[in-house]
Amino acid sequence: MEMVFRLGENFYYLAACILFLIGFHTMLTHSNLIKKLLGMNIMETAIFLFFVSIGYVHGGRAPIIQVGEDYIYVNPLPSALILTGIVVAVSLTAYALSLIIRLYRHYGTLDADEIALLRAREEK
């Protein structure tokens, strides 16, 4: 019973793990480059959720200190670091999409296995 209670309290961690596994499975099992990129984005989102949930304190307030009041505060550092992570993730996604467009124009397909076969034929 205690395990179910703890799981209910920490469902953010469970959701992050499930999202990460979904993204990881998508990247491993699909050969379409767009689907692989979506899987990578799902994995990034899981990492963001995990780090933000680390800084969360149940019943905590924003870290704005007022004189004479004593509260439990939420840790702002993970949220601030995630902003940088989001910028990097968006940049990486835009760059990957531009590469995928170039690959499609050159090879005429988005299938990674087919692109590998076409590249092998070109090298011979």
Backbone as a ProteinNet text record, in pm:
[ID]
protein_1_A
[PRIMARY]
MEMVFRLGENFYYLAACILFLIGFHTMLTHSNLIKKLLGMNIMETAIFLFFVSIGYVHGGRAPIIQVGEDYIYVNPLPSALILTGIVVAVSLTAYALSLIIRLYRHYGTLDADEIALLRAREEK
[TERTIARY]
82.4	0	86.7	195.3	283.7	347.5	377.5	438.2	343	215.6	116.4	106.5	111.9	106.6	227.9	345.5	467.4	464.4	412.4	401.4	306.1	197.7	104.9	166.9	251.6	319.2	422.3	484.4	593.6	557	433.5	391	462	521.5	597.8	716.6	782.1	895.9	850.8	739.8	686.2	648.4	584.3	546.9	670.3	775.6	899.5	962	961.6	1017.8	937.7	807.2	721.7	741.9	747.1	771.6	906.8	1008.3	1141.4	1140.3	1075.4	1069.8	992.6	885.7	810.9	900	971.2	1060.6	1174.2	1231	1340.1	1292.5	1175.3	1117.5	1091.9	1042.3	1015.3	1144	1250.3	1376.7	1435.9	1418.1	1478	1399.8	1267.9	1187.3	1143.6	1150.2	1105	1225.3	1212.8	1322.4	1295.5	1176.7	1144.2	1215.2	1286.2	1366.2	1281	1163.1	1074.3	1026.5	992.8	949.4	1063.4	1185.2	1300.6	1319.1	1300.1	1312.5	1202.9	1081.6	973.9	1004.5	1060.9	1100.9	1206.8	1301	1403.7	1341.6	1244.3	1177.5	1097.4	1037.2	964.7	1063	1179.4	1281.2	1329.6	1349.2	1389.9	1284	1158.6	1050	1048.7	1076.5	1082.3	1193.5	1307.4	1417.9	1380.4	1313.9	1270.9	1174.5	1077.7	982	1052.7	1148.8	1221.5	1297.2	1369.5	1446.5	1357.9	1248.8	1158.3	1093.5	1061.6	999.4	1097.7	1227.4	1326.1	1319	1297.8	1293.4	1160.5	1059	926.3	922.3	858	836.3	686.5	624.8	480.8	449.2	361.7	325	423.1	522.3	622.7	571.6	635.7	600.7	713.6	684	787.7	894.4	1020.7	1128.4	1142.7	1038.1	1040	1035.3	1146.5	1158.7	1098.9	1012.7	953.3	995.9	1029.1	1078.4	969	1006.1	913.5	828.6	837.3	758.5	851.3	811.4	892.5	810.4	850.2	780.6	879.4	825.1	905.3	904.2	1021.5	1032.5	1068.2	1021.1	1053.5	1192.1	1271.1	1405.5	1395.2	1442.5	1428.9	1538.1	1644.7	1757.3	1722.6	1654.1	1620.9	1535.3	1442.8	1358.5	1440.3	1534	1618.7	1709.2	1761.4	1847.5	1769	1644	1561.7	1533.6	1528.6	1509.7	1622.5	1745	1857.4	1843	1799.3	1778.7	1673.8	1569.1	1463.4	1516.8	1597.6	1656.3	1746.1	1826.6	1912.9	1829.4	1722.1	1636.8	1568.9	1520.8	1456	1557.2	1677	1781.6	1820.9	1836.1	1871.3	1761.8	1636.6	1524.4	1522.3	1544.2	1545.5	1659.7	1776	1890.9	1864.7	1809.1	1779.4	1675.4	1575	1474.7	1537	1629.2	1694	1778.1	1844.9	1920.3	1828.6	1713.7	1617.7	1564.5	1539.1	1493.7	1599.8	1727.2	1835.3	1848.3	1834.4	1840.7	1726.3	1607.7	1493.4	1513.7	1566	1589.3	1695.9	1793	1901.6	1864.9	1803.6	1775.3	1630	1538.6	1398.6	1322.7	1378.1	1310.9	1351.8	1269.8	1301.7	1332	1336.1	1363.2	1514.2	1557.8	1700.7	1765.7	1695.2	1750.9	1770.4	1672.6	1682.2	1793.1	1809.9	1918.3	2053.4	2064.8	2190.3	2220.2	2117.1	2137.7	2179.4	2114.4	2149.1	2291	2331.9	2469.9	2570.6	2536.4	2625.4	2642.8	2534.8	2541.9	2627	2615.8	2693.3	2842.5	2879.3	3020.8	3087.6	3011.7	3070.8	3115.7
-119.7	0	125.9	119.1	235.1	263	155.5	172	245.2	213.2	280.6	427.9	456.3	594.4	673.2	612.2	679.2	699.1	602.2	614.7	728.4	741.2	851	985.8	992.8	1119	1155.9	1057.2	1080.1	1039.8	1065.7	1022.5	1100	1214.9	1289.4	1207	1139.2	1055.6	938.4	878.6	768.4	816.3	932.3	986.5	1016.4	1068.6	1096.6	967.5	864	735	676.3	683.1	628.9	706.4	838.8	919.9	888.4	873.8	842.7	708.5	609.2	477.3	480.5	559.9	573.4	634.1	740.6	803.5	712	639.5	547.1	434.4	381.5	275.6	327.9	449	508.2	523	567.6	584.4	450.7	347.6	218.9	139.9	152.6	63.6	122.7	252.8	313.3	353.2	333.9	372.4	506.5	559.8	690.7	797.7	886.8	986.2	1086.2	1120.8	1212.4	1147.2	1019.1	948.4	937.1	916.5	913.4	1048.8	1155.5	1290.1	1315.7	1270.6	1283.9	1203.8	1085.8	1007	1078	1141.8	1217.7	1334.2	1400.7	1511.9	1463.9	1347.8	1291.9	1260.8	1208.2	1180.1	1309	1414.3	1542.8	1595.3	1582.9	1628.6	1550.6	1422	1340.9	1389.2	1422.8	1473.9	1607.2	1693.2	1822.4	1802.2	1714.1	1685.3	1630.4	1542.7	1483.4	1590.2	1676.9	1778.7	1880.3	1919.3	2014.3	1948.8	1820.7	1752.6	1733.7	1731.1	1723.6	1848.8	1964.2	2089.5	2117.5	2035.4	2058.1	2014.6	2097.2	2065.2	2077.1	1969.8	1971.8	2079.1	2169.6	2278.1	2394.3	2387.1	2493.1	2614.6	2725.4	2851.1	2897.8	2996.8	3057.2	3117.7	3110.4	3155.8	3307.6	3371.9	3516.7	3536.5	3574.5	3583.3	3714	3701.8	3819.2	3818.8	3935.8	3947.6	3908.5	3825.2	3785.8	3665	3611.2	3494.5	3377.1	3260.7	3140.4	3036.7	3010.1	2913.7	2812.4	2705.7	2609.8	2657.6	2666	2719.2	2609.8	2629.5	2540.8	2579	2477.7	2503.3	2558.2	2680.5	2739.2	2697.2	2637.4	2605.5	2506.6	2395.8	2305.2	2371.8	2455	2523.1	2619.1	2688.6	2780.9	2705.4	2592.4	2513.8	2453.5	2420.1	2360.9	2461.8	2589.4	2689.6	2682.3	2664.5	2647.4	2518	2413	2285.6	2294.2	2369.2	2385	2457.5	2559.9	2632.9	2541	2461	2367	2263.1	2213.3	2112.8	2168.7	2290.8	2351.5	2372	2417.1	2436.6	2304.5	2201.5	2069.9	2015.4	2036.3	1990.5	2063.6	2194.6	2271.1	2225.7	2202.5	2155.7	2016	1927.5	1792.1	1795.1	1879.4	1890.6	1940.8	2035.9	2084.8	1974.7	1893.2	1780.4	1676.6	1651.7	1556.2	1604.6	1733.4	1789.6	1769.2	1794.2	1774.4	1628.1	1538.4	1395.3	1354.5	1407.1	1371.9	1422.7	1543.8	1597.6	1518.3	1468.4	1395.5	1250.4	1182.6	1039.5	1008.7	1102.3	1080	993.3	971.6	890.6	938.4	905.3	935.4	809.9	695.6	569.2	554.2	541.9	535.3	410.6	299.3	175.7	188	248.5	266.2	364.1	468.7	564.4	495.3	407.5	333.6	244.4	180.3	97.8	182.2	296.7	385	438.2	468.1	515.8	405.4	282.2	169.6	149.1	165.8	151.8	263.1	385.7	498.1	480.4	417.3	401.1	294.5	201.3	93.5	139.6
0	0	0	76.4	82.6	-52.7	-126.7	-258.7	-353.7	-348.4	-433	-393.7	-264.8	-217.2	-265.9	-255.8	-302.6	-454.2	-525	-670.1	-706.7	-631.7	-655.6	-628.1	-527.2	-495.6	-601.3	-661	-755.6	-897.7	-937.2	-1070.3	-1180.9	-1148.1	-1249.1	-1296.7	-1203.3	-1240.8	-1328.1	-1292.4	-1371.7	-1511.8	-1520.2	-1651.3	-1734.7	-1672.2	-1745.4	-1797.1	-1715.7	-1759.3	-1874.7	-1865.1	-1971.4	-2101	-2092.4	-2211.9	-2274.1	-2189.1	-2241	-2313	-2255.1	-2318.2	-2450.2	-2455.5	-2580.8	-2689.4	-2655.5	-2752.1	-2794.4	-2697.4	-2726.6	-2817.7	-2789.4	-2873.3	-3014.2	-3025.1	-3156.3	-3236.4	-3170.9	-3242.7	-3287.1	-3206.7	-3240.9	-3345.3	-3344.8	-3428.2	-3560.6	-3578.7	-3703.6	-3788.2	-3918	-4006.7	-4075.9	-4062.1	-4117	-4033.9	-4100.1	-4029.5	-3951.8	-4002.5	-3930.9	-3801.3	-3807.8	-3686.3	-3586.4	-3635	-3544.9	-3476.8	-3551.3	-3493.8	-3390.8	-3419.1	-3320.6	-3194.3	-3210.5	-3095.1	-3011.4	-3079.7	-3008.3	-2931.7	-2992.4	-2924.1	-2803.8	-2813.7	-2698.9	-2585.9	-2622	-2520	-2453.7	-2531.5	-2474.6	-2379	-2417.3	-2330.6	-2199.8	-2206.4	-2084.8	-1992.4	-2048.4	-1967.7	-1904.7	-1981	-1925.8	-1809.4	-1827.5	-1721.1	-1597.8	-1617.8	-1505.6	-1426.6	-1496.1	-1425	-1355	-1417.2	-1351.3	-1229.9	-1239.4	-1125.3	-1010.2	-1038.2	-931	-844	-905.4	-830.7	-763.4	-791.6	-734.3	-587.6	-505.4	-364.1	-338.2	-288.4	-262.4	-158.1	-193.7	-103.9	-106.8	-194.2	-202.4	-277.2	-251.3	-316.6	-404.8	-486.6	-570	-478.5	-518	-429.6	-423.9	-378.6	-356.2	-205.7	-148.8	-3.7	45.5	144.2	208.4	354.2	405.4	542.1	641.3	736.6	841.3	809.3	690.3	652.8	625.9	671.4	654.3	578.1	454.6	370.6	315.5	263	187.6	42.4	-16.1	-150.9	-251.4	-373.2	-484.4	-535.2	-571.3	-623.5	-765.5	-792	-925.3	-1023.5	-975.6	-1063.3	-1174.8	-1147.6	-1259	-1366.7	-1326.4	-1425.8	-1510.4	-1447.4	-1522.8	-1620.2	-1577.7	-1666.9	-1782.9	-1758.8	-1864	-1975	-1942.2	-2047	-2149.5	-2102.4	-2193.6	-2272.9	-2205.6	-2273.9	-2382.3	-2357.9	-2458.5	-2581.3	-2560.3	-2673.3	-2755.3	-2687.9	-2758.7	-2833.9	-2770.8	-2835.5	-2960.5	-2953.5	-3070.1	-3182.2	-3146.2	-3247.5	-3311.9	-3231.5	-3283	-3374.1	-3337	-3419.5	-3553.5	-3551.1	-3676.1	-3766.4	-3707.9	-3786.4	-3843.9	-3762.5	-3809.7	-3921.4	-3908.8	-4015.2	-4145.3	-4134	-4255.9	-4320.4	-4239.4	-4294.6	-4357.1	-4294.7	-4349.1	-4483.4	-4495.3	-4623.4	-4731.5	-4696	-4793	-4833.2	-4735.9	-4768	-4860.1	-4833.4	-4917.6	-5060.1	-5073.6	-5207.7	-5283.4	-5211.3	-5277.3	-5307	-5211.2	-5227.1	-5263.7	-5241.8	-5276.7	-5177.9	-5060.3	-4959.2	-4819.3	-4720.1	-4581	-4500.5	-4567.6	-4500.9	-4480.4	-4355.3	-4324.3	-4383	-4382.4	-4438.8	-4589.9	-4654.8	-4799.7	-4836.8	-4756.4	-4780	-4764.3	-4664.9	-4645.8	-4766.3	-4821.1	-4940.3	-5060.5	-5077	-5188.4	-5174.3	-5054.4	-5032.8	-5060.1	-5023.9	-5049.8	-5201.4	-5275	-5421.4	-5483.6	-5427.4	-5479.6	-5455.8	-5346	-5313.1	-5396.9	-5453.7	-5533.3	-5666.2
[MASK]
++++++++++++++++++++++++++++++++++++++++++++++++++++++++++++++++++++++++++++++++++++++++++++++++++++++++++++++++++++++++++++

